[in-house]
Amino acid sequence: MPRGGELRLGRSASWAPEAAAILADEETVSARHATVVHTAEGAAWVTEVAQGATNGTRVNDRVLVPDRPVRLRNGDRVELGPRAGFVVHGIEAEPTDPPT
């Protein structure tokens, strides 16, 4: 994902058009699950969608609180429910303030 980009993760084709086809058969992933933001400075943050993720979002086994961005680092594992997830690669070290 390029700097300054946002990627919505979920099964809803209208809400998460880039991820919906990949996650379509993942019944444990909500229609609106989480959002990943890659800041212009190179940081990455993931935020669970409030009133969206029924199975929760985890970063390195830590359950996220909806609407609270969590900073991602290289090697972090992000889980969208019990069967779908990914490992973070290519994040640079820079400011620690969450995106606004």
DOZA-201877 format. One record per atom (N, C-alpha, C, CB): residue number from 1; residue in three letters; x negated, y negated, z. Coordinates in steps of 0.02 Angstrom, whole numbers, plus 50000, padded with zeros to 5 digits. Last residue first. Glycine has a CB too. Layout:
# DOZA-201877
{rec NUM, ALA, {X, Y, Z}} ...
# end
This chain:
# DOZA-201877
{rec 100, THR, {50260, 49436, 50612}} {rec 100, THR, {50320, 49400, 50633}} {rec 100, THR, {50373, 49402, 50580}} {rec 100, THR, {50304, 49327, 50651}} {rec 99, PRO, {50153, 49571, 50661}} {rec 99, PRO, {50182, 49527, 50611}} {rec 99, PRO, {50245, 49495, 50637}} {rec 99, PRO, {50196, 49566, 50547}} {rec 98, PRO, {50053, 49561, 50814}} {rec 98, PRO, {50101, 49594, 50769}} {rec 98, PRO, {50128, 49545, 50718}} {rec 98, PRO, {50158, 49624, 50809}} {rec 97, ASP, {49879, 49529, 50830}} {rec 97, ASP, {49947, 49503, 50839}} {rec 97, ASP, {49994, 49538, 50790}} {rec 97, ASP, {49948, 49427, 50827}} {rec 96, THR, {49748, 49565, 50814}} {rec 96, THR, {49792, 49614, 50847}} {rec 96, THR, {49863, 49588, 50857}} {rec 96, THR, {49763, 49634, 50914}} {rec 95, PRO, {49638, 49546, 50670}} {rec 95, PRO, {49682, 49521, 50724}} {rec 95, PRO, {49731, 49573, 50750}} {rec 95, PRO, {49721, 49461, 50699}} {rec 94, GLU, {49545, 49695, 50621}} {rec 94, GLU, {49554, 49623, 50622}} {rec 94, GLU, {49606, 49604, 50674}} {rec 94, GLU, {49575, 49598, 50552}} {rec 93, ALA, {49483, 49829, 50533}} {rec 93, ALA, {49486, 49799, 50600}} {rec 93, ALA, {49492, 49724, 50594}} {rec 93, ALA, {49424, 49819, 50643}} {rec 92, GLU, {49584, 49910, 50405}} {rec 92, GLU, {49526, 49873, 50428}} {rec 92, GLU, {49537, 49845, 50498}} {rec 92, GLU, {49511, 49816, 50380}} {rec 91, ILE, {49632, 50069, 50348}} {rec 91, ILE, {49650, 50009, 50385}} {rec 91, ILE, {49587, 49976, 50410}} {rec 91, ILE, {49698, 50025, 50445}} {rec 90, GLY, {49622, 50194, 50280}} {rec 90, GLY, {49605, 50131, 50246}} {rec 90, GLY, {49624, 50067, 50282}} {rec 90, GLY, {49637, 50131, 50181}} {rec 89, HIS, {49758, 50298, 50333}} {rec 89, HIS, {49690, 50291, 50307}} {rec 89, HIS, {49682, 50221, 50277}} {rec 89, HIS, {49675, 50344, 50253}} {rec 88, VAL, {49862, 50396, 50438}} {rec 88, VAL, {49843, 50329, 50414}} {rec 88, VAL, {49770, 50329, 50392}} {rec 88, VAL, {49855, 50276, 50470}} {rec 87, VAL, {49960, 50534, 50396}} {rec 87, VAL, {49901, 50510, 50431}} {rec 87, VAL, {49880, 50445, 50398}} {rec 87, VAL, {49843, 50563, 50428}} {rec 86, PHE, {50136, 50574, 50420}} {rec 86, PHE, {50077, 50558, 50379}} {rec 86, PHE, {50021, 50534, 50424}} {rec 86, PHE, {50095, 50504, 50326}} {rec 85, GLY, {50286, 50677, 50418}} {rec 85, GLY, {50238, 50631, 50447}} {rec 85, GLY, {50181, 50617, 50399}} {rec 85, GLY, {50210, 50657, 50512}} {rec 84, ALA, {50420, 50781, 50466}} {rec 84, ALA, {50392, 50735, 50415}} {rec 84, ALA, {50344, 50687, 50449}} {rec 84, ALA, {50449, 50696, 50378}} {rec 83, ARG, {50478, 50857, 50569}} {rec 83, ARG, {50448, 50891, 50511}} {rec 83, ARG, {50417, 50846, 50459}} {rec 83, ARG, {50500, 50931, 50479}} {rec 82, PRO, {50537, 50786, 50678}} {rec 82, PRO, {50493, 50843, 50692}} {rec 82, PRO, {50457, 50873, 50631}} {rec 82, PRO, {50533, 50896, 50723}} {rec 81, GLY, {50524, 50606, 50645}} {rec 81, GLY, {50560, 50667, 50663}} {rec 81, GLY, {50511, 50725, 50668}} {rec 81, GLY, {50615, 50682, 50612}} {rec 80, LEU, {50396, 50554, 50578}} {rec 80, LEU, {50466, 50534, 50569}} {rec 80, LEU, {50508, 50595, 50583}} {rec 80, LEU, {50479, 50505, 50496}} {rec 79, GLU, {50240, 50511, 50642}} {rec 79, GLU, {50290, 50564, 50632}} {rec 79, GLU, {50359, 50534, 50628}} {rec 79, GLU, {50286, 50616, 50689}} {rec 78, VAL, {50077, 50470, 50606}} {rec 78, VAL, {50144, 50443, 50613}} {rec 78, VAL, {50194, 50498, 50596}} {rec 78, VAL, {50155, 50380, 50568}} {rec 77, ARG, {49919, 50472, 50672}} {rec 77, ARG, {49971, 50515, 50642}} {rec 77, ARG, {50039, 50485, 50658}} {rec 77, ARG, {49966, 50589, 50668}} {rec 76, ASP, {49771, 50380, 50637}} {rec 76, ASP, {49834, 50388, 50674}} {rec 76, ASP, {49882, 50433, 50635}} {rec 76, ASP, {49867, 50318, 50687}} {rec 75, GLY, {49663, 50361, 50552}} {rec 75, GLY, {49670, 50425, 50585}} {rec 75, GLY, {49733, 50434, 50626}} {rec 75, GLY, {49612, 50435, 50629}} {rec 74, ASN, {49651, 50188, 50580}} {rec 74, ASN, {49630, 50246, 50541}} {rec 74, ASN, {49635, 50309, 50582}} {rec 74, ASN, {49558, 50236, 50515}} {rec 73, ARG, {49797, 50124, 50664}} {rec 73, ARG, {49725, 50127, 50654}} {rec 73, ARG, {49709, 50188, 50611}} {rec 73, ARG, {49687, 50129, 50722}} {rec 72, LEU, {49933, 50012, 50689}} {rec 72, LEU, {49907, 50075, 50663}} {rec 72, LEU, {49832, 50068, 50653}} {rec 72, LEU, {49942, 50095, 50598}} {rec 71, ARG, {50029, 49940, 50817}} {rec 71, ARG, {49971, 49934, 50773}} {rec 71, ARG, {49947, 50003, 50753}} {rec 71, ARG, {49914, 49895, 50808}} {rec 70, VAL, {50201, 49929, 50818}} {rec 70, VAL, {50143, 49964, 50846}} {rec 70, VAL, {50088, 49962, 50795}} {rec 70, VAL, {50160, 50038, 50867}} {rec 69, PRO, {50340, 49822, 50853}} {rec 69, PRO, {50286, 49844, 50808}} {rec 69, PRO, {50228, 49876, 50847}} {rec 69, PRO, {50261, 49785, 50767}} {rec 68, ARG, {50493, 49860, 50907}} {rec 68, ARG, {50429, 49840, 50935}} {rec 68, ARG, {50373, 49866, 50891}} {rec 68, ARG, {50420, 49866, 51008}} {rec 67, ASP, {50615, 49912, 50860}} {rec 67, ASP, {50601, 49840, 50851}} {rec 67, ASP, {50537, 49815, 50884}} {rec 67, ASP, {50659, 49800, 50876}} {rec 66, PRO, {50618, 50050, 50974}} {rec 66, PRO, {50644, 50014, 50916}} {rec 66, PRO, {50630, 49939, 50918}} {rec 66, PRO, {50719, 50025, 50910}} {rec 65, VAL, {50469, 50118, 51030}} {rec 65, VAL, {50529, 50082, 51052}} {rec 65, VAL, {50554, 50043, 50991}} {rec 65, VAL, {50514, 50034, 51113}} {rec 64, LEU, {50401, 50280, 50989}} {rec 64, LEU, {50406, 50207, 50980}} {rec 64, LEU, {50472, 50181, 51008}} {rec 64, LEU, {50399, 50189, 50907}} {rec 63, VAL, {50313, 50401, 51078}} {rec 63, VAL, {50378, 50381, 51050}} {rec 63, VAL, {50382, 50305, 51047}} {rec 63, VAL, {50437, 50410, 51093}} {rec 62, ARG, {50161, 50471, 51036}} {rec 62, ARG, {50193, 50420, 51077}} {rec 62, ARG, {50258, 50397, 51043}} {rec 62, ARG, {50145, 50359, 51089}} {rec 61, ASP, {50096, 50555, 50946}} {rec 61, ASP, {50141, 50585, 50997}} {rec 61, ASP, {50173, 50535, 51045}} {rec 61, ASP, {50102, 50635, 51037}} {rec 60, ASN, {50042, 50460, 50856}} {rec 60, ASN, {49999, 50501, 50899}} {rec 60, ASN, {50037, 50529, 50959}} {rec 60, ASN, {49938, 50460, 50923}} {rec 59, VAL, {50192, 50387, 50854}} {rec 59, VAL, {50123, 50374, 50831}} {rec 59, VAL, {50079, 50411, 50881}} {rec 59, VAL, {50106, 50296, 50827}} {rec 58, ARG, {50358, 50427, 50802}} {rec 58, ARG, {50302, 50435, 50848}} {rec 58, ARG, {50237, 50415, 50814}} {rec 58, ARG, {50298, 50508, 50874}} {rec 57, THR, {50529, 50393, 50803}} {rec 57, THR, {50466, 50385, 50767}} {rec 57, THR, {50411, 50390, 50819}} {rec 57, THR, {50462, 50317, 50727}} {rec 56, GLY, {50689, 50479, 50811}} {rec 56, GLY, {50632, 50442, 50836}} {rec 56, GLY, {50573, 50440, 50789}} {rec 56, GLY, {50611, 50470, 50901}} {rec 55, ASN, {50801, 50532, 50759}} {rec 55, ASN, {50753, 50579, 50787}} {rec 55, ASN, {50689, 50544, 50811}} {rec 55, ASN, {50734, 50631, 50735}} {rec 54, THR, {50870, 50420, 50712}} {rec 54, THR, {50902, 50464, 50761}} {rec 54, THR, {50854, 50513, 50793}} {rec 54, THR, {50959, 50501, 50728}} {rec 53, ALA, {50836, 50264, 50673}} {rec 53, ALA, {50800, 50327, 50678}} {rec 53, ALA, {50830, 50371, 50732}} {rec 53, ALA, {50727, 50315, 50692}} {rec 52, GLY, {50934, 50155, 50693}} {rec 52, GLY, {50920, 50189, 50631}} {rec 52, GLY, {50893, 50259, 50642}} {rec 52, GLY, {50872, 50150, 50590}} {rec 51, GLN, {50941, 50058, 50790}} {rec 51, GLN, {51003, 50090, 50768}} {rec 51, GLN, {50993, 50125, 50701}} {rec 51, GLN, {51059, 50038, 50761}} {rec 50, ALA, {50793, 49982, 50734}} {rec 50, ALA, {50845, 49986, 50786}} {rec 50, ALA, {50908, 50014, 50755}} {rec 50, ALA, {50858, 49916, 50818}} {rec 49, VAL, {50660, 50068, 50662}} {rec 49, VAL, {50719, 50028, 50649}} {rec 49, VAL, {50769, 50037, 50707}} {rec 49, VAL, {50752, 50047, 50582}} {rec 48, GLU, {50495, 50054, 50719}} {rec 48, GLU, {50555, 50095, 50712}} {rec 48, GLU, {50615, 50049, 50705}} {rec 48, GLU, {50564, 50143, 50774}} {rec 47, THR, {50358, 49994, 50634}} {rec 47, THR, {50412, 49975, 50678}} {rec 47, THR, {50471, 50023, 50666}} {rec 47, THR, {50434, 49901, 50667}} {rec 46, VAL, {50183, 49982, 50616}} {rec 46, VAL, {50244, 50020, 50603}} {rec 46, VAL, {50295, 50001, 50656}} {rec 46, VAL, {50230, 50097, 50604}} {rec 45, TRP, {50053, 49892, 50535}} {rec 45, TRP, {50098, 49899, 50592}} {rec 45, TRP, {50158, 49941, 50571}} {rec 45, TRP, {50122, 49830, 50618}} {rec 44, ALA, {49887, 49852, 50493}} {rec 44, ALA, {49949, 49887, 50477}} {rec 44, ALA, {49988, 49898, 50541}} {rec 44, ALA, {49934, 49955, 50441}} {rec 43, ALA, {49778, 49721, 50430}} {rec 43, ALA, {49806, 49762, 50484}} {rec 43, ALA, {49868, 49799, 50459}} {rec 43, ALA, {49823, 49719, 50547}} {rec 42, GLY, {49740, 49634, 50329}} {rec 42, GLY, {49719, 49704, 50325}} {rec 42, GLY, {49744, 49749, 50380}} {rec 42, GLY, {49646, 49706, 50323}} {rec 41, GLU, {49787, 49508, 50314}} {rec 41, GLU, {49722, 49514, 50345}} {rec 41, GLU, {49696, 49586, 50344}} {rec 41, GLU, {49724, 49489, 50417}} {rec 40, ALA, {49914, 49526, 50266}} {rec 40, ALA, {49866, 49498, 50220}} {rec 40, ALA, {49795, 49504, 50247}} {rec 40, ALA, {49882, 49424, 50207}} {rec 39, THR, {49973, 49686, 50333}} {rec 39, THR, {49965, 49613, 50333}} {rec 39, THR, {49913, 49591, 50282}} {rec 39, THR, {49946, 49588, 50403}} {rec 38, HIS, {50086, 49800, 50298}} {rec 38, HIS, {50013, 49792, 50290}} {rec 38, HIS, {50001, 49717, 50282}} {rec 38, HIS, {49984, 49833, 50228}} {rec 37, VAL, {50211, 49882, 50386}} {rec 37, VAL, {50189, 49819, 50358}} {rec 37, VAL, {50113, 49818, 50356}} {rec 37, VAL, {50216, 49758, 50399}} {rec 36, VAL, {50337, 50002, 50381}} {rec 36, VAL, {50265, 49991, 50387}} {rec 36, VAL, {50248, 49926, 50352}} {rec 36, VAL, {50224, 50051, 50357}} {rec 35, THR, {50483, 50048, 50468}} {rec 35, THR, {50452, 50004, 50418}} {rec 35, THR, {50378, 49998, 50433}} {rec 35, THR, {50486, 49934, 50417}} {rec 34, ALA, {50599, 50188, 50482}} {rec 34, ALA, {50545, 50143, 50507}} {rec 34, ALA, {50520, 50100, 50449}} {rec 34, ALA, {50487, 50185, 50538}} {rec 33, HIS, {50736, 50231, 50441}} {rec 33, HIS, {50696, 50260, 50495}} {rec 33, HIS, {50645, 50211, 50524}} {rec 33, HIS, {50661, 50322, 50470}} {rec 32, ARG, {50881, 50254, 50374}} {rec 32, ARG, {50839, 50196, 50390}} {rec 32, ARG, {50798, 50215, 50451}} {rec 32, ARG, {50883, 50131, 50403}} {rec 31, ALA, {50918, 50388, 50369}} {rec 31, ALA, {50924, 50347, 50309}} {rec 31, ALA, {50881, 50284, 50315}} {rec 31, ALA, {50998, 50328, 50297}} {rec 30, SER, {50798, 50491, 50460}} {rec 30, SER, {50859, 50451, 50453}} {rec 30, SER, {50860, 50412, 50388}} {rec 30, SER, {50864, 50402, 50512}} {rec 29, VAL, {50743, 50655, 50448}} {rec 29, VAL, {50725, 50585, 50438}} {rec 29, VAL, {50790, 50546, 50425}} {rec 29, VAL, {50675, 50576, 50378}} {rec 28, THR, {50787, 50782, 50450}} {rec 28, THR, {50772, 50753, 50515}} {rec 28, THR, {50750, 50680, 50510}} {rec 28, THR, {50717, 50793, 50550}} {rec 27, GLU, {50801, 50821, 50318}} {rec 27, GLU, {50861, 50807, 50356}} {rec 27, GLU, {50848, 50776, 50424}} {rec 27, GLU, {50901, 50869, 50365}} {rec 26, GLU, {50724, 50792, 50183}} {rec 26, GLU, {50702, 50794, 50254}} {rec 26, GLU, {50761, 50773, 50298}} {rec 26, GLU, {50640, 50748, 50266}} {rec 25, ASP, {50754, 50770, 50052}} {rec 25, ASP, {50771, 50835, 50081}} {rec 25, ASP, {50751, 50843, 50154}} {rec 25, ASP, {50738, 50889, 50040}} {rec 24, ALA, {50706, 50637, 50031}} {rec 24, ALA, {50776, 50655, 50020}} {rec 24, ALA, {50797, 50720, 50053}} {rec 24, ALA, {50790, 50659, 49946}} {rec 23, LEU, {50579, 50584, 50035}} {rec 23, LEU, {50609, 50606, 50098}} {rec 23, LEU, {50680, 50633, 50092}} {rec 23, LEU, {50608, 50549, 50147}} {rec 22, ILE, {50554, 50548, 49903}} {rec 22, ILE, {50507, 50593, 49937}} {rec 22, ILE, {50539, 50624, 50000}} {rec 22, ILE, {50443, 50556, 49956}} {rec 21, ALA, {50659, 50459, 49880}} {rec 21, ALA, {50653, 50520, 49839}} {rec 21, ALA, {50608, 50571, 49873}} {rec 21, ALA, {50627, 50503, 49769}} {rec 20, ALA, {50633, 50355, 49975}} {rec 20, ALA, {50694, 50396, 49977}} {rec 20, ALA, {50688, 50461, 49938}} {rec 20, ALA, {50752, 50356, 49951}} {rec 19, ALA, {50526, 50270, 49961}} {rec 19, ALA, {50517, 50331, 50001}} {rec 19, ALA, {50575, 50379, 49996}} {rec 19, ALA, {50506, 50312, 50073}} {rec 18, GLU, {50567, 50161, 49884}} {rec 18, GLU, {50503, 50194, 49868}} {rec 18, GLU, {50495, 50262, 49904}} {rec 18, GLU, {50445, 50149, 49888}} {rec 17, PRO, {50691, 50117, 49939}} {rec 17, PRO, {50688, 50145, 49872}} {rec 17, PRO, {50623, 50182, 49855}} {rec 17, PRO, {50697, 50090, 49823}} {rec 16, ALA, {50769, 50106, 50066}} {rec 16, ALA, {50699, 50129, 50061}} {rec 16, ALA, {50686, 50158, 49992}} {rec 16, ALA, {50682, 50181, 50117}} {rec 15, TRP, {50900, 50062, 50040}} {rec 15, TRP, {50860, 50030, 50092}} {rec 15, TRP, {50786, 50045, 50085}} {rec 15, TRP, {50884, 50051, 50161}} {rec 14, SER, {50947, 50141, 49935}} {rec 14, SER, {50956, 50068, 49931}} {rec 14, SER, {50912, 50032, 49982}} {rec 14, SER, {51029, 50050, 49942}} {rec 13, ALA, {50918, 50271, 49973}} {rec 13, ALA, {50889, 50245, 49911}} {rec 13, ALA, {50895, 50169, 49905}} {rec 13, ALA, {50921, 50278, 49851}} {rec 12, SER, {50879, 50327, 50129}} {rec 12, SER, {50926, 50285, 50093}} {rec 12, SER, {50892, 50255, 50031}} {rec 12, SER, {50953, 50228, 50138}} {rec 11, ARG, {50785, 50393, 50204}} {rec 11, ARG, {50816, 50430, 50150}} {rec 11, ARG, {50866, 50389, 50109}} {rec 11, ARG, {50852, 50490, 50177}} {rec 10, GLY, {50631, 50302, 50244}} {rec 10, GLY, {50697, 50329, 50258}} {rec 10, GLY, {50725, 50364, 50197}} {rec 10, GLY, {50745, 50274, 50280}} {rec 9, LEU, {50531, 50167, 50266}} {rec 9, LEU, {50531, 50240, 50267}} {rec 9, LEU, {50600, 50265, 50287}} {rec 9, LEU, {50477, 50267, 50315}} {rec 8, ARG, {50471, 50030, 50174}} {rec 8, ARG, {50524, 50057, 50217}} {rec 8, ARG, {50525, 50132, 50209}} {rec 8, ARG, {50594, 50027, 50199}} {rec 7, LEU, {50332, 49934, 50172}} {rec 7, LEU, {50359, 49997, 50148}} {rec 7, LEU, {50411, 50021, 50198}} {rec 7, LEU, {50304, 50050, 50137}} {rec 6, GLU, {50256, 49786, 50116}} {rec 6, GLU, {50300, 49817, 50165}} {rec 6, GLU, {50329, 49881, 50134}} {rec 6, GLU, {50357, 49769, 50189}} {rec 5, GLY, {50100, 49695, 50094}} {rec 5, GLY, {50157, 49736, 50074}} {rec 5, GLY, {50196, 49763, 50132}} {rec 5, GLY, {50134, 49792, 50032}} {rec 4, GLY, {49984, 49632, 50124}} {rec 4, GLY, {50043, 49590, 50117}} {rec 4, GLY, {50106, 49629, 50099}} {rec 4, GLY, {50031, 49537, 50066}} {rec 3, ARG, {49884, 49744, 50030}} {rec 3, ARG, {49890, 49695, 50084}} {rec 3, ARG, {49950, 49650, 50070}} {rec 3, ARG, {49825, 49652, 50091}} {rec 2, PRO, {49968, 49889, 49958}} {rec 2, PRO, {49925, 49830, 49955}} {rec 2, PRO, {49935, 49785, 50017}} {rec 2, PRO, {49940, 49790, 49892}} {rec 1, MET, {49958, 50058, 50000}} {rec 1, MET, {50000, 50000, 50000}} {rec 1, MET, {49955, 49938, 50000}} {rec 1, MET, {50049, 50001, 50061}} 
# end
